[in-house]
Amino acid sequence: MPVLPDYPFRGLRFTHANGLSQHYLDEGARSAPPVLMLHGNPSWSYYWRRLVLGLRDTHRCIVPDHIGMGLSDKPDDSRYAYTLQSRVDDLDALVQHLIDEGAPERGWTVAVHDWGGMIGLAWACRRPERVARLIVTNTAAFPNPKGRRIPAALRLGRDSRLGEWLILQHNAFARGAARWGVTRPLAPDVRDAFLHPYDTPANRLSTLRFVQDIPLGPGDRAWSLVERTGNELAQFGDRPMLIAWGLRDFVFDRAFLAEWRRRFPGAEAHEYAQAGHYLLEDAHEQLVPAVRDFLQRTA
């Protein structure tokens, strides 16, 4: 295990009914209000480290690594269906386990980024009574507002054998995100920490399957869940919501931000002109205090 800067946490593990072990952080007092932080692809719980450090004195910070990601088990396709539905089911099982162990049934704050938005908001629509507030960063939970248009790099990974080879054999997706997902270059040890879980082709399968699962139309297997979630999002219009956006994200760009703001005109919104996709890398000095203030004001 390499040194992981600003990640002084003792991870826990939850074993699912299928026997797979999921790694997660559970930092802060057990009686404190829970904040569930959900990462995307190709990051892992390491992405949320600074927000955990900034909140764990007042909140219970729960940060899972999705199966196949981070420090969770990395099964092959014979042992796990790498689908959006599986991710939502995994999250539901983990949260229920925590509730069974004493976490509150209600009052959860859900913080999401990238694929974490689709996973977290699909779960929220399944369990809306548990959700007290939302923190939305560079993500989506509805069909692509630009239709079938996605960046060429994503299209390559999603639809071609060449893209599959580059992701599995050369870790192209994780390496590309570490380079192009920020406007401030990552320090070498931080970059290594982001890449560490994806050190072999077998350990990169999930990063590929996430790209291949991007839903663009009714023929894609995740489409129905994405469409249904988008249709059900309006129920959270009465919950406090913080939208924080890196404006130099070439994937979740201004069109996605505009869609969030259209759907939730009453949400508190913060735009970061010099931040990219990995918002908490580029703007953590501003974002962590903003989140802390938002949680205090909406408690």
Disulfide bonds with the S-S distance in Angstrom:
none
